[in-house]
Amino acid sequence: MTFSIPPDMQYSKSHEWVLVDSNTALIGITDFAQDELGDIVFIELPSIGEILTKNQIFGLVESIKAVSDLYAPLSGTILDINPTLETEPEQVNNDPYDSGWMLKIELKDLSEIKTLLTADEYGDQTS
């Protein structure tokens, strides 16, 4: 199966995607991750204003198959969370890179971006 891996995003080894825009970033899980999980029924996200530390758990995704932790791909302060996911967690299955986004953060350390994978590197990891 071929998974969508947008070239304008960066990726973590734990299957989160990041879309950086100057000093902010949108974060979600990849098409590969949502497919592995199956039908998502619940998402637990932190609150606006909380501080994320790179590689620490920030929430969880529950599907009909499993419960999986979410790991922060970058450090920063949460500016926004996707309110739709509280009542429509399936948006992550339907559109993981757009309506299924999870968090928007203000980045603490821009140098951490260099530790993320490119679309090609992530594609190699999932194939």
N, C-alpha and C positions, 0 to 999 in steps of 0.2 A: 504494500500500500504506500502511496506517496502522500506525504503530509505537507501542508502549507507552511512555508518558512519565509516570511517576508524579508527581503534583503535589507530593508531600511531599519530593521530592529537588531538588537543584540540579545544574547541568550546566556542563561546560566546552565551549568551541568545538571542542575536539579530541575530543569525544564520550565523555568520562568522566562518570559520575554520582557524586554525593556525597550521603551521608546524614549530616547533622551531628547529633550528640547532645552538647550542652554543649561540652566541649573535645576531643571525639574525632570521627572521621569514618570511615565505611565508603566505599570507593571501588571502582568497577568500570567496565565499558564499557556503553554504552547498547544498547538493542534495535536501534536504527538501525545502530550500529557493528558489532554481531555479524552482522547481516543482510548488510551490505556485504562483510564479510570472508568469509562462507560458513562451511563446516565447519571449526571450530577444532581443530587437532591438537596444538598445543604452546603453553604459556605460560611465559615466563621472568619471574619476579618477584624483587625484591630480598629481603634477609634481614631478619628481625626486628632492630630496633635501628638500622637504617640511617636516615639523615636524608634526607628528600625536600625539594627546593626547588621551589617553584611553577614550572610550565612546563618543568621539566627532564625528560628521559626517565628513566623508572624501570623499564622492562621492555619486553617485546615479546610480541606475539601472532602465532602462525604459523597460517595456514589453508591449505586446499588451493589457494586463489587467490593469497595474498599474505602478506608479513610486514609487520607494522605496529608502529610504536613506540607505547608507552604514555607519556603525559605526566602529570606530577603536577598535579592541579587546585589543590592547596593545599600549603603547606609544613608539615612536621612529622616526627615520629619514628615509625617503623613499630612498632606494638604487636603486630600479628598478621598472618599471611598465610593465605589459604584453602588448607589442605593438600590438599583434595580435587582441586584443579585440576592438581596434579602428575600424577595418574593418570587424571583425568577432565576434561580441558580442555573437553570438549563441554558441561559444565554452563553455560558462558558462553552457548552457543547456546540451550540448553534453558530457562534461567532467569537472564537477565543481572542481574536486580535482587535475587535472593534467594540461591539456592545458587551462583550464579556470581560472587558478590562476590570481590574480589581482595585488598584491603588494609584494615587498620584502622590509623589513625594518630592520634597525639596532636598536636593542632594547635599550631603555633608562634605564629601570628599570626591571631587571630580576625577582624581587619579584612579579610583576604583573601577571606572568604566573600562580601563585597559584590561581588566581581568576577565571581562565577559567574552563570550564566543561570538564570532561573526556568523552570519546565516550559513555560509559554507561549512565552517567548523562544526556548528550544531548539526547540520544535515549529515555530516560524516559520523557524528556520535550516535545518531538515531537510525542509521541505515544498517 
